[in-house]
Amino acid sequence: MRRLFVPVFFALAACSSPKTEETQAEETPTEDVSNATSDPVMTLERLLTFDSEEKLIEIFGANNVTRETRYCPEGMCEYTATIVLKDQPNEIEYKWKDSINFRGVDEMAVYGIESTWGTEFGLGPGTTLKELEKMNGKPFQFAGFGWDYGGIVSWDGGNLDTLSATVVLDMPPNNSHPESDSLMGDRMDLISSQRIPQEINPVVYSIRFRR
């Protein structure tokens, strides 16, 4: 499920091409982009403005941009995505409206609780269920864990209902709650204000923005 939902740095030559998985393995390690990922101005909203693969190469450097086949939930489709910082905590996925020329953002996703990306108002991977309730201004619904649509949030008319993004929750690290199994399975009726979700306090695993 996790890859279904789903940095500014020095530019290399503008004519550089993104690496495929095969050629990338033969290259030198990716450059250090620590300055970029810690840049307080580099929010998810700004990442969404990079509207072509060419621009991503200019911003992140060719060694940090590659292509990879990704799959829709339940294998209903596949697409070629541009991946920035592949296999690093701050990995970003771009899906394009123009899949031939890799231009025009259709969707952009970040995932993994070690990711440090966030929105201008503080929503990002690792944000807890209780923090989401405060941002939303009310309880919200979410899907049970452990299937392709597991953890997807529905804001139920709250403040975050206008967010053009799919937010997915996951169990927090080192969770050992004895009633965790009650949050598992193909179901869409869990409420954030219920006792067990409050005690477990799941965290945001991924955010997929749409244009």
C-alpha positions, -999 to +999 in steps of 0.1 A: +000+000+000+026+025+009+039+032-025+004+034-039-004+066-022+008+066-018+151+209-017+165+233-036+201+226-047+226+234-073+215+228-109+234+206-133+234+211-171+199+220-184+201+192-210+206+165-183+182+136-185+167+118-155+183+085-146+164+052-150+168+027-121+194+008-141+217+037-150+213+054-117+228+024-100+260+029-120+263+066-110+280+082-081+259+087-049+233+115-049+244+149-039+238+163-004+205+182-004+203+188+033+203+226+029+173+222+006+152+199+027+157+221+058+148+253+039+118+267+058+105+282+025+104+249+007+069+238+016+047+212+000+028+241-017+061+253-033+070+218-044+037+217-062+047+247-084+076+228-100+057+220-132+080+199-153+107+172-149+131+196-165+125+221-137+130+194-111+164+186-126+173+223-125+163+225-089+174+192-074+202+181-097+201+153-123+215+127-099+185+133-076+159+128-103+148+095-118+118+077-133+099+047-120+068+028-128+042+032-100+008+016-096-027+027-087-045+011-057-054-025-064-033-025-096-060-007-115-035+013-135+002+021-138+021+052-148+057+065-151+064+089-123+093+112-118+110+105-084+130+130-066+155+119-038+146+082-045+149+060-014+157+089+009+134+101+037+123+131+017+115+113-015+089+130-037+068+115-064+054+135-094+028+122-118+023+143-149-007+153-170+016+152-201+032+118-196+052+120-228+071+152-221+067+150-183+051+183-178+021+197-159+017+183-124-013+160-121-004+147-086+025+151-062+031+128-032+053+125-002+053+096+022+070+080+052+069+093+087+106+103+085+098+128+058+103+164+069+081+180+042+051+200+054+025+225+043+025+261+052+001+254+080+021+225+095+005+193+080+030+167+069+041+131+073+042+123+111+014+147+120-007+129+146-045+122+146-050+145+175-031+173+157-052+167+126-084+170+147-073+205+158-065+216+123-098+202+110-118+218+138-137+186+144-134+148+143-130+131+110-135+096+094-107+073+082-104+039+067-092+008+085-056-002+080-041-031+061-055-028+026-049-007-005-071+021+006-062+017+043-059+049+064-075+073+039-090+103+056-124+120+050-127+154+067-165+154+072-169+190+063-141+203+086-115+230+079-094+206+058-122+196+035-109+222+010-075+206+009-069+192-026-050+162-013-055+127-001-041+121+034-034+086+046-028+076+082-008+047+095-001+032+129+025+051+149+060+037+153+064+010+180+027+008+185+018-020+210-018-011+218-036-044+227-067-033+207-048-023+175-065-050+155-099-032+159-085-006+135-076-031+108-095-042+077-116-032+048-138-005+064-145+032+061-163+039+093-136+047+119-140+081+137-110+100+150-127+108+183-134+072+192-115+058+222-091+035+205-080+059+177-074+085+205-053+061+225-033+048+195-030+083+179-021+072+143+001+095+122+001+108+087+020+084+064+014+101+031+000+131+014-010+132-023-018+166-038-038+170-069-037+199-094 
